[in-house]
Amino acid sequence: QVHLVESGGGLVQAGGSLRLSCAASGSVWSINTMGWYRQAPGKQRDLVALITPGGGTNYADSVKGRFIISRDNSKNTVYLQMNSLKPEDTAVYYCNVNTYNSINYWGQGTQVTVSS
């Protein structure tokens, strides 16, 4: 079992920045990829960014060049630095980990609101 605790969401004006953090505990030895998803009201949950244990990354086209995902394996923590935020980035952001035996775990979600 992996437990995820997110922090760092909030309200920011368009053009501003926020940094999300997600700390994992429990069976951290089993963690493979770590990532962030988001879900806006009335929409499906979509991938924002993923990072492999070796640091390989994958981003949604909508956030490329603005968001940076990173992870500190010594702290079992994944970060999402969000820059040049837009109102359309408003959503609940969820931390996700996928284990080596393909089990998905989710954080509780953190609200990010970008005002215009």
Number of C-alpha atoms within 10 A of each C-alpha: 11 19 16 21 17 21 17 15 18 14 14 18 14 17 14 14 17 18 16 21 21 25 18 23 14 10 11 16 11 16 22 17 22 27 26 26 19 22 19 16 9 6 9 9 15 14 17 24 24 25 21 16 13 10 14 11 16 16 18 13 9 11 17 12 11 12 20 19 24 20 23 12 14 6 11 16 18 25 23 22 15 20 17 15 23 19 15 13 20 20 21 18 25 25 30 24 27 18 19 12 9 12 13 15 17 18 20 14 22 20 18 22 20 21 16 11
